[in-house]
Amino acid sequence: MVPPVKYHDGDFPPKKIDWPQLVPWIGPANAAIARYDALLTAIPNASLLLSPLTTKEAVLSSRIEGTQATMGEVLEYEAGPGKKEVSSAKEADIHEIINYRAAMREAENMLTELPFCNRILKAAHRVLLSGVRGHGKSPGRFRLTPNWIGPAGCTVEDARYIPISADKIPEGMSQWEKYIYSNQPDALVQLGILHAEFEALHPFLDGNGRLGRMCVPLFMFYKKIIQSPTFYISEYFEKNRDEYYERLLAVSRDKDWTQWCVFFLKAIVEQAGNNQTKAKDILSLYETMKLKISDATRSQYAIHAVDFIFNRPFFNATDFVDVADIPNSTARNMLRKLRDFHILKEIQPSSGRRPAIFAFPELINITEGSKVI
């Protein structure tokens, strides 16, 4: 039996990194982020237009931890009245994903008044675990008991990894926080080290993986590497899950910070490119839809409809009427025309008091990277 890997006491900050191995990736990673951020700057109301990508990030980050809900299922569930019935397990998955987005918003709001710090992490953790499966695991507080990582239900002897002991967490997280404010040769390498160290410490009883991945865009935002915390890295980690976990494990097992940093910088390069492509496609679709919906509806409220469906690509007819700031009869007429022009797809017709459910397929398919609707 292979003994569990234990936390790397005394090796943070890392004492040895082979910078020559990182140099080929540092330039491309920073350049890729700069190109992505330049596009963000050019997008009017980026948080609205990219909100489906934010949901996709929440889905993928949660999927790494075992949830099974898709982005479409989350958005359809949020459409509210008229939604399909889902199993209790699926509903639990969906609520975890919804909490992920809410936790990101909480952290982003706090960053307008505070530096990136443990206080923000605890607040985000409290939101992340609110009312879901981990709600009994000390939300918003560092753990006071041991934990370990391995197959479900395994004992500590069968664990794959044992994090830092609970009594050392306050000091460990204090050192982690100090490293945020330290001067380092490259901010993206610094971020990679922060992510790996957070996962190694595993300071909370639950939610560490998701919270650690939230730290990526939050740190970039705090350091002004990007203008808003809308960088989505979980797609790469989910696609390369085995290597992701192995590189993290090697940090504690082999003190191999260098190869972890190479992996992290590769992730930044690939995801910056993917994020940029999707953001460009969404912006192009937005400009196209402003004209297309205006022509289809001949309404002065066309731009209201465009903004609404980009922010909520799944919705029920009642919400469109109530929220889109369009007169009732006009809104209902617009929905009918948008369906007839195949801009919107009626997922579920109205029945009795249950309103119809609509989807905006082009936006959902861009976000998912394939035709799913």
C-alpha beads as a LAMMPS data file, in Angstrom:
LAMMPS data file: protein, C-alpha beads

373 atoms
372 bonds

1 atom types
1 bond types

-500.0 500.0 xlo xhi
-500.0 500.0 ylo yhi
-500.0 500.0 zlo zhi

Masses

1 110.0

Atoms # bond

1 1 1 0.000 0.000 0.000
2 1 1 1.326 3.447 -0.967
3 1 1 1.371 5.714 2.103
4 1 1 -0.520 9.010 1.808
5 1 1 1.333 12.125 0.735
6 1 1 1.526 14.668 3.560
7 1 1 1.590 18.458 3.463
8 1 1 4.987 19.997 2.672
9 1 1 5.755 21.581 6.063
10 1 1 8.466 24.218 5.769
11 1 1 8.400 24.493 1.972
12 1 1 6.195 27.527 1.474
13 1 1 7.041 29.881 -0.046
14 1 1 8.912 27.427 -2.282
15 1 1 12.650 27.452 -1.801
16 1 1 13.488 26.187 -5.263
17 1 1 11.898 26.968 -8.612
18 1 1 13.698 26.331 -11.896
19 1 1 12.946 29.676 -13.565
20 1 1 14.621 28.770 -16.891
21 1 1 11.920 26.081 -17.334
22 1 1 9.201 28.688 -16.757
23 1 1 10.577 31.417 -19.013
24 1 1 9.201 29.904 -22.274
25 1 1 5.705 30.027 -20.766
26 1 1 5.774 33.296 -18.785
27 1 1 5.803 35.567 -21.844
28 1 1 3.046 33.737 -23.745
29 1 1 0.868 33.523 -20.611
30 1 1 1.128 37.243 -19.878
31 1 1 0.585 38.131 -23.536
32 1 1 -2.489 35.895 -23.758
33 1 1 -3.985 37.488 -20.652
34 1 1 -3.257 40.983 -22.003
35 1 1 -5.059 40.191 -25.271
36 1 1 -8.034 38.817 -23.384
37 1 1 -8.176 41.829 -21.084
38 1 1 -8.003 44.218 -24.056
39 1 1 -11.092 42.515 -25.443
40 1 1 -12.854 42.794 -22.079
41 1 1 -12.154 46.523 -22.096
42 1 1 -13.812 46.822 -25.492
43 1 1 -16.968 44.966 -24.456
44 1 1 -19.787 47.195 -23.223
45 1 1 -21.128 45.816 -19.939
46 1 1 -18.877 42.753 -20.008
47 1 1 -20.416 41.300 -16.835
48 1 1 -23.814 41.135 -18.562
49 1 1 -22.627 39.778 -21.899
50 1 1 -20.304 37.211 -20.352
51 1 1 -22.696 36.047 -17.636
52 1 1 -23.263 32.687 -19.431
53 1 1 -19.495 32.079 -19.294
54 1 1 -19.602 32.778 -15.563
55 1 1 -22.258 30.076 -15.206
56 1 1 -20.186 27.723 -17.360
57 1 1 -17.164 28.266 -15.081
58 1 1 -19.313 27.495 -12.035
59 1 1 -20.548 24.304 -13.718
60 1 1 -17.079 23.065 -14.663
61 1 1 -15.422 23.948 -11.362
62 1 1 -18.209 22.126 -9.514
63 1 1 -17.995 19.182 -11.932
64 1 1 -14.358 18.643 -10.941
65 1 1 -15.730 17.999 -7.439
66 1 1 -18.347 15.538 -8.687
67 1 1 -21.518 17.473 -9.557
68 1 1 -23.328 16.342 -12.709
69 1 1 -25.587 19.270 -13.641
70 1 1 -25.090 20.951 -17.026
71 1 1 -25.196 24.647 -17.767
72 1 1 -28.487 24.215 -19.595
73 1 1 -30.024 22.463 -16.598
74 1 1 -28.901 25.260 -14.271
75 1 1 -30.273 28.002 -16.533
76 1 1 -33.528 26.153 -17.138
77 1 1 -33.960 25.575 -13.411
78 1 1 -33.427 29.284 -12.786
79 1 1 -36.085 30.118 -15.348
80 1 1 -38.453 29.635 -12.442
81 1 1 -42.185 28.932 -12.814
82 1 1 -42.794 26.333 -15.466
83 1 1 -39.398 24.683 -15.052
84 1 1 -39.036 20.923 -15.416
85 1 1 -39.112 18.787 -12.331
86 1 1 -35.641 17.555 -11.382
87 1 1 -34.435 14.877 -8.979
88 1 1 -33.351 15.890 -5.502
89 1 1 -29.741 14.957 -6.326
90 1 1 -29.782 17.073 -9.493
91 1 1 -31.373 19.961 -7.619
92 1 1 -28.626 19.757 -4.986
93 1 1 -25.999 19.934 -7.755
94 1 1 -27.736 22.942 -9.290
95 1 1 -27.856 24.804 -5.975
96 1 1 -24.122 24.251 -5.490
97 1 1 -23.481 25.819 -8.894
98 1 1 -25.788 28.752 -8.150
99 1 1 -23.942 29.267 -4.856
100 1 1 -20.614 29.286 -6.714
101 1 1 -21.712 32.274 -8.769
102 1 1 -23.102 34.020 -5.697
103 1 1 -19.831 33.452 -3.823
104 1 1 -17.898 35.009 -6.708
105 1 1 -20.172 38.059 -6.627
106 1 1 -19.701 38.377 -2.873
107 1 1 -15.922 38.276 -3.219
108 1 1 -15.928 40.723 -6.132
109 1 1 -18.037 43.193 -4.168
110 1 1 -15.742 42.944 -1.156
111 1 1 -12.689 43.564 -3.343
112 1 1 -13.970 47.074 -4.008
113 1 1 -13.220 47.916 -0.352
114 1 1 -10.653 45.337 0.807
115 1 1 -7.439 43.813 -0.509
116 1 1 -7.582 40.152 -1.467
117 1 1 -7.387 38.423 1.896
118 1 1 -8.593 35.601 4.160
119 1 1 -11.592 37.653 5.216
120 1 1 -12.846 37.641 1.633
121 1 1 -12.224 33.905 1.303
122 1 1 -14.206 33.182 4.466
123 1 1 -17.112 35.315 3.269
124 1 1 -17.121 33.589 -0.127
125 1 1 -16.941 30.184 1.585
126 1 1 -19.948 31.064 3.731
127 1 1 -21.992 31.825 0.599
128 1 1 -20.633 28.791 -1.264
129 1 1 -21.883 26.364 1.396
130 1 1 -25.129 28.161 2.277
131 1 1 -28.058 25.741 2.242
132 1 1 -26.278 22.986 0.288
133 1 1 -24.654 19.658 1.113
134 1 1 -21.707 21.220 2.908
135 1 1 -23.781 23.631 5.016
136 1 1 -22.964 21.726 8.214
137 1 1 -19.214 21.900 7.616
138 1 1 -18.381 25.199 9.319
139 1 1 -19.129 27.610 6.455
140 1 1 -16.933 30.707 6.673
141 1 1 -14.540 29.191 9.236
142 1 1 -11.245 27.392 8.964
143 1 1 -11.511 23.770 10.024
144 1 1 -10.698 22.730 13.575
145 1 1 -10.445 19.016 12.801
146 1 1 -8.307 16.884 10.472
147 1 1 -9.346 16.138 6.924
148 1 1 -7.849 14.058 4.124
149 1 1 -8.326 13.372 0.436
150 1 1 -9.002 9.961 -1.067
151 1 1 -11.795 7.633 -2.194
152 1 1 -15.212 8.388 -0.717
153 1 1 -15.465 7.089 2.836
154 1 1 -11.802 6.133 3.109
155 1 1 -9.916 6.215 6.407
156 1 1 -6.853 8.408 6.926
157 1 1 -4.662 5.337 6.403
158 1 1 -6.132 4.861 2.908
159 1 1 -6.007 8.540 1.987
160 1 1 -4.145 9.818 -1.033
161 1 1 -3.230 13.125 0.598
162 1 1 -3.246 14.552 4.135
163 1 1 -3.303 18.365 4.363
164 1 1 -1.760 20.506 7.086
165 1 1 -2.966 19.751 10.622
166 1 1 -5.821 21.897 11.885
167 1 1 -3.777 23.599 14.595
168 1 1 -1.346 24.930 11.966
169 1 1 -3.989 26.347 9.618
170 1 1 -4.058 29.901 11.069
171 1 1 -0.306 30.257 10.593
172 1 1 -0.411 28.536 7.210
173 1 1 -3.142 30.826 5.902
174 1 1 -1.387 33.844 7.381
175 1 1 1.724 32.935 5.371
176 1 1 -0.474 32.388 2.315
177 1 1 -1.987 35.860 2.727
178 1 1 1.431 37.491 3.179
179 1 1 2.577 35.881 -0.057
180 1 1 -0.262 37.678 -1.889
181 1 1 1.307 41.018 -0.969
182 1 1 4.930 40.008 -1.535
183 1 1 6.952 41.184 -4.531
184 1 1 7.538 38.317 -6.944
185 1 1 9.248 38.095 -10.359
186 1 1 5.971 37.291 -12.153
187 1 1 2.391 37.693 -10.959
188 1 1 1.033 34.672 -12.866
189 1 1 3.669 32.371 -11.399
190 1 1 2.830 33.896 -8.020
191 1 1 -0.836 33.079 -8.662
192 1 1 -0.011 29.498 -9.602
193 1 1 1.909 29.061 -6.362
194 1 1 -0.949 30.601 -4.363
195 1 1 -3.459 28.223 -5.942
196 1 1 -1.333 25.158 -5.274
197 1 1 -0.634 26.204 -1.690
198 1 1 -4.306 26.848 -0.962
199 1 1 -5.227 23.394 -2.250
200 1 1 -2.390 21.854 -0.238
201 1 1 -3.460 23.574 2.989
202 1 1 -7.127 22.603 2.422
203 1 1 -8.133 25.054 5.164
204 1 1 -11.889 24.392 5.113
205 1 1 -13.826 21.204 5.757
206 1 1 -15.495 21.414 2.336
207 1 1 -15.399 23.534 -0.802
208 1 1 -11.622 23.948 -0.994
209 1 1 -11.289 22.972 -4.651
210 1 1 -13.975 25.363 -5.838
211 1 1 -12.749 28.194 -3.641
212 1 1 -9.169 27.660 -4.768
213 1 1 -10.234 28.001 -8.410
214 1 1 -12.191 31.155 -7.581
215 1 1 -8.915 32.609 -6.352
216 1 1 -7.575 32.633 -9.918
217 1 1 -9.802 35.403 -11.360
218 1 1 -10.047 37.162 -7.986
219 1 1 -6.262 37.495 -7.685
220 1 1 -6.006 38.644 -11.320
221 1 1 -8.639 41.284 -10.612
222 1 1 -6.960 42.391 -7.377
223 1 1 -3.590 42.722 -9.142
224 1 1 -5.248 44.585 -12.036
225 1 1 -4.113 41.919 -14.490
226 1 1 -7.703 41.901 -15.779
227 1 1 -10.332 44.614 -15.447
228 1 1 -13.020 42.299 -14.022
229 1 1 -12.835 38.826 -12.412
230 1 1 -14.138 37.100 -15.518
231 1 1 -11.343 34.674 -16.328
232 1 1 -12.473 31.069 -16.662
233 1 1 -9.821 28.419 -15.948
234 1 1 -11.818 25.375 -14.863
235 1 1 -12.348 24.146 -18.436
236 1 1 -8.625 23.336 -18.706
237 1 1 -8.452 21.803 -15.231
238 1 1 -11.548 19.687 -15.868
239 1 1 -10.250 18.519 -19.260
240 1 1 -6.859 17.650 -17.720
241 1 1 -8.178 16.531 -14.356
242 1 1 -5.739 13.668 -13.777
243 1 1 -2.694 15.809 -14.502
244 1 1 -4.161 18.678 -12.480
245 1 1 -4.391 16.498 -9.373
246 1 1 -1.050 14.798 -10.010
247 1 1 0.809 18.115 -10.370
248 1 1 -0.764 19.408 -7.180
249 1 1 0.132 16.203 -5.357
250 1 1 3.742 16.375 -6.617
251 1 1 4.160 19.761 -4.915
252 1 1 3.899 18.105 -1.495
253 1 1 5.301 14.689 -2.443
254 1 1 8.339 15.819 -4.461
255 1 1 8.596 19.563 -3.698
256 1 1 8.079 19.947 -7.462
257 1 1 6.766 23.480 -7.688
258 1 1 8.362 24.001 -11.100
259 1 1 6.315 21.464 -13.064
260 1 1 3.155 22.624 -11.317
261 1 1 3.923 26.188 -12.448
262 1 1 4.563 24.993 -16.017
263 1 1 1.186 23.218 -15.984
264 1 1 -0.515 26.326 -14.574
265 1 1 1.022 28.670 -17.151
266 1 1 -0.025 26.303 -19.946
267 1 1 -3.547 26.421 -18.545
268 1 1 -3.468 30.229 -18.608
269 1 1 -2.282 30.317 -22.230
270 1 1 -4.922 27.870 -23.476
271 1 1 -7.802 29.251 -21.457
272 1 1 -7.005 32.878 -22.265
273 1 1 -7.254 31.924 -25.939
274 1 1 -10.479 29.973 -25.454
275 1 1 -11.991 32.723 -23.312
276 1 1 -11.054 35.329 -25.897
277 1 1 -12.586 33.327 -28.738
278 1 1 -15.847 32.834 -26.862
279 1 1 -15.965 36.467 -25.730
280 1 1 -15.404 37.620 -29.336
281 1 1 -18.136 35.293 -30.575
282 1 1 -20.537 36.548 -27.909
283 1 1 -19.765 40.192 -28.737
284 1 1 -20.247 39.505 -32.447
285 1 1 -23.546 37.753 -31.732
286 1 1 -24.638 40.709 -29.588
287 1 1 -23.990 43.182 -32.421
288 1 1 -25.779 40.906 -34.889
289 1 1 -28.775 40.455 -32.600
290 1 1 -29.216 44.184 -32.078
291 1 1 -29.937 44.484 -35.795
292 1 1 -31.740 41.174 -36.204
293 1 1 -34.135 41.660 -33.293
294 1 1 -34.779 45.243 -34.310
295 1 1 -35.697 44.071 -37.822
296 1 1 -37.782 41.152 -36.520
297 1 1 -39.809 43.152 -33.989
298 1 1 -39.785 46.680 -35.426
299 1 1 -39.908 47.819 -31.819
300 1 1 -38.261 50.671 -29.954
301 1 1 -37.728 48.148 -27.147
302 1 1 -35.521 45.839 -29.208
303 1 1 -32.351 46.661 -27.269
304 1 1 -34.180 45.892 -23.986
305 1 1 -34.975 42.451 -25.356
306 1 1 -31.398 41.911 -26.542
307 1 1 -29.908 42.768 -23.152
308 1 1 -32.415 40.568 -21.359
309 1 1 -31.807 37.415 -23.415
310 1 1 -28.020 37.805 -23.257
311 1 1 -28.197 38.037 -19.486
312 1 1 -30.748 35.215 -19.211
313 1 1 -30.519 32.814 -22.158
314 1 1 -33.136 30.600 -20.448
315 1 1 -36.185 32.405 -19.088
316 1 1 -39.924 32.183 -18.619
317 1 1 -42.333 34.463 -20.434
318 1 1 -43.607 36.061 -17.239
319 1 1 -40.114 37.210 -16.249
320 1 1 -39.540 38.680 -19.694
321 1 1 -42.708 40.701 -19.353
322 1 1 -41.965 41.761 -15.769
323 1 1 -38.209 42.382 -15.914
324 1 1 -37.285 43.464 -19.443
325 1 1 -38.859 46.904 -18.934
326 1 1 -41.172 46.471 -21.922
327 1 1 -44.962 47.096 -21.861
328 1 1 -46.914 43.883 -21.348
329 1 1 -48.629 43.552 -24.718
330 1 1 -45.481 44.620 -26.578
331 1 1 -43.372 42.097 -24.672
332 1 1 -45.710 39.220 -25.483
333 1 1 -45.839 40.219 -29.133
334 1 1 -42.029 40.402 -29.238
335 1 1 -41.694 36.926 -27.757
336 1 1 -43.984 35.517 -30.405
337 1 1 -41.997 37.172 -33.199
338 1 1 -38.629 36.098 -31.758
339 1 1 -39.899 32.520 -31.626
340 1 1 -41.294 32.673 -35.164
341 1 1 -38.014 34.100 -36.487
342 1 1 -36.159 31.221 -34.745
343 1 1 -34.138 33.600 -32.581
344 1 1 -35.667 32.050 -29.479
345 1 1 -36.698 28.439 -29.036
346 1 1 -39.775 27.568 -27.008
347 1 1 -38.524 24.828 -24.709
348 1 1 -41.820 24.337 -22.951
349 1 1 -45.191 25.801 -23.978
350 1 1 -47.409 27.600 -21.536
351 1 1 -50.043 25.516 -19.777
352 1 1 -52.670 26.919 -17.450
353 1 1 -50.887 29.233 -15.038
354 1 1 -47.491 27.882 -16.043
355 1 1 -45.670 30.316 -18.351
356 1 1 -43.750 29.219 -21.425
357 1 1 -40.011 28.621 -21.151
358 1 1 -37.751 30.073 -23.860
359 1 1 -34.070 29.569 -24.687
360 1 1 -31.594 31.561 -26.762
361 1 1 -29.788 28.678 -28.542
362 1 1 -27.014 30.608 -30.307
363 1 1 -25.655 32.072 -27.084
364 1 1 -25.903 28.789 -25.185
365 1 1 -24.137 26.895 -27.970
366 1 1 -21.269 29.427 -28.091
367 1 1 -20.826 29.113 -24.334
368 1 1 -20.917 25.319 -24.373
369 1 1 -18.568 25.130 -27.371
370 1 1 -20.913 22.791 -29.227
371 1 1 -24.513 22.581 -30.395
372 1 1 -26.531 21.472 -27.389
373 1 1 -29.859 23.180 -28.235

Bonds

1 1 1 2
2 1 2 3
3 1 3 4
4 1 4 5
5 1 5 6
6 1 6 7
7 1 7 8
8 1 8 9
9 1 9 10
10 1 10 11
11 1 11 12
12 1 12 13
13 1 13 14
14 1 14 15
15 1 15 16
16 1 16 17
17 1 17 18
18 1 18 19
19 1 19 20
20 1 20 21
21 1 21 22
22 1 22 23
23 1 23 24
24 1 24 25
25 1 25 26
26 1 26 27
27 1 27 28
28 1 28 29
29 1 29 30
30 1 30 31
31 1 31 32
32 1 32 33
33 1 33 34
34 1 34 35
35 1 35 36
36 1 36 37
37 1 37 38
38 1 38 39
39 1 39 40
40 1 40 41
41 1 41 42
42 1 42 43
43 1 43 44
44 1 44 45
45 1 45 46
46 1 46 47
47 1 47 48
48 1 48 49
49 1 49 50
50 1 50 51
51 1 51 52
52 1 52 53
53 1 53 54
54 1 54 55
55 1 55 56
56 1 56 57
57 1 57 58
58 1 58 59
59 1 59 60
60 1 60 61
61 1 61 62
62 1 62 63
63 1 63 64
64 1 64 65
65 1 65 66
66 1 66 67
67 1 67 68
68 1 68 69
69 1 69 70
70 1 70 71
71 1 71 72
72 1 72 73
73 1 73 74
74 1 74 75
75 1 75 76
76 1 76 77
77 1 77 78
78 1 78 79
79 1 79 80
80 1 80 81
81 1 81 82
82 1 82 83
83 1 83 84
84 1 84 85
85 1 85 86
86 1 86 87
87 1 87 88
88 1 88 89
89 1 89 90
90 1 90 91
91 1 91 92
92 1 92 93
93 1 93 94
94 1 94 95
95 1 95 96
96 1 96 97
97 1 97 98
98 1 98 99
99 1 99 100
100 1 100 101
101 1 101 102
102 1 102 103
103 1 103 104
104 1 104 105
105 1 105 106
106 1 106 107
107 1 107 108
108 1 108 109
109 1 109 110
110 1 110 111
111 1 111 112
112 1 112 113
113 1 113 114
114 1 114 115
115 1 115 116
116 1 116 117
117 1 117 118
118 1 118 119
119 1 119 120
120 1 120 121
121 1 121 122
122 1 122 123
123 1 123 124
124 1 124 125
125 1 125 126
126 1 126 127
127 1 127 128
128 1 128 129
129 1 129 130
130 1 130 131
131 1 131 132
132 1 132 133
133 1 133 134
134 1 134 135
135 1 135 136
136 1 136 137
137 1 137 138
138 1 138 139
139 1 139 140
140 1 140 141
141 1 141 142
142 1 142 143
143 1 143 144
144 1 144 145
145 1 145 146
146 1 146 147
147 1 147 148
148 1 148 149
149 1 149 150
150 1 150 151
151 1 151 152
152 1 152 153
153 1 153 154
154 1 154 155
155 1 155 156
156 1 156 157
157 1 157 158
158 1 158 159
159 1 159 160
160 1 160 161
161 1 161 162
162 1 162 163
163 1 163 164
164 1 164 165
165 1 165 166
166 1 166 167
167 1 167 168
168 1 168 169
169 1 169 170
170 1 170 171
171 1 171 172
172 1 172 173
173 1 173 174
174 1 174 175
175 1 175 176
176 1 176 177
177 1 177 178
178 1 178 179
179 1 179 180
180 1 180 181
181 1 181 182
182 1 182 183
183 1 183 184
184 1 184 185
185 1 185 186
186 1 186 187
187 1 187 188
188 1 188 189
189 1 189 190
190 1 190 191
191 1 191 192
192 1 192 193
193 1 193 194
194 1 194 195
195 1 195 196
196 1 196 197
197 1 197 198
198 1 198 199
199 1 199 200
200 1 200 201
201 1 201 202
202 1 202 203
203 1 203 204
204 1 204 205
205 1 205 206
206 1 206 207
207 1 207 208
208 1 208 209
209 1 209 210
210 1 210 211
211 1 211 212
212 1 212 213
213 1 213 214
214 1 214 215
215 1 215 216
216 1 216 217
217 1 217 218
218 1 218 219
219 1 219 220
220 1 220 221
221 1 221 222
222 1 222 223
223 1 223 224
224 1 224 225
225 1 225 226
226 1 226 227
227 1 227 228
228 1 228 229
229 1 229 230
230 1 230 231
231 1 231 232
232 1 232 233
233 1 233 234
234 1 234 235
235 1 235 236
236 1 236 237
237 1 237 238
238 1 238 239
239 1 239 240
240 1 240 241
241 1 241 242
242 1 242 243
243 1 243 244
244 1 244 245
245 1 245 246
246 1 246 247
247 1 247 248
248 1 248 249
249 1 249 250
250 1 250 251
251 1 251 252
252 1 252 253
253 1 253 254
254 1 254 255
255 1 255 256
256 1 256 257
257 1 257 258
258 1 258 259
259 1 259 260
260 1 260 261
261 1 261 262
262 1 262 263
263 1 263 264
264 1 264 265
265 1 265 266
266 1 266 267
267 1 267 268
268 1 268 269
269 1 269 270
270 1 270 271
271 1 271 272
272 1 272 273
273 1 273 274
274 1 274 275
275 1 275 276
276 1 276 277
277 1 277 278
278 1 278 279
279 1 279 280
280 1 280 281
281 1 281 282
282 1 282 283
283 1 283 284
284 1 284 285
285 1 285 286
286 1 286 287
287 1 287 288
288 1 288 289
289 1 289 290
290 1 290 291
291 1 291 292
292 1 292 293
293 1 293 294
294 1 294 295
295 1 295 296
296 1 296 297
297 1 297 298
298 1 298 299
299 1 299 300
300 1 300 301
301 1 301 302
302 1 302 303
303 1 303 304
304 1 304 305
305 1 305 306
306 1 306 307
307 1 307 308
308 1 308 309
309 1 309 310
310 1 310 311
311 1 311 312
312 1 312 313
313 1 313 314
314 1 314 315
315 1 315 316
316 1 316 317
317 1 317 318
318 1 318 319
319 1 319 320
320 1 320 321
321 1 321 322
322 1 322 323
323 1 323 324
324 1 324 325
325 1 325 326
326 1 326 327
327 1 327 328
328 1 328 329
329 1 329 330
330 1 330 331
331 1 331 332
332 1 332 333
333 1 333 334
334 1 334 335
335 1 335 336
336 1 336 337
337 1 337 338
338 1 338 339
339 1 339 340
340 1 340 341
341 1 341 342
342 1 342 343
343 1 343 344
344 1 344 345
345 1 345 346
346 1 346 347
347 1 347 348
348 1 348 349
349 1 349 350
350 1 350 351
351 1 351 352
352 1 352 353
353 1 353 354
354 1 354 355
355 1 355 356
356 1 356 357
357 1 357 358
358 1 358 359
359 1 359 360
360 1 360 361
361 1 361 362
362 1 362 363
363 1 363 364
364 1 364 365
365 1 365 366
366 1 366 367
367 1 367 368
368 1 368 369
369 1 369 370
370 1 370 371
371 1 371 372
372 1 372 373
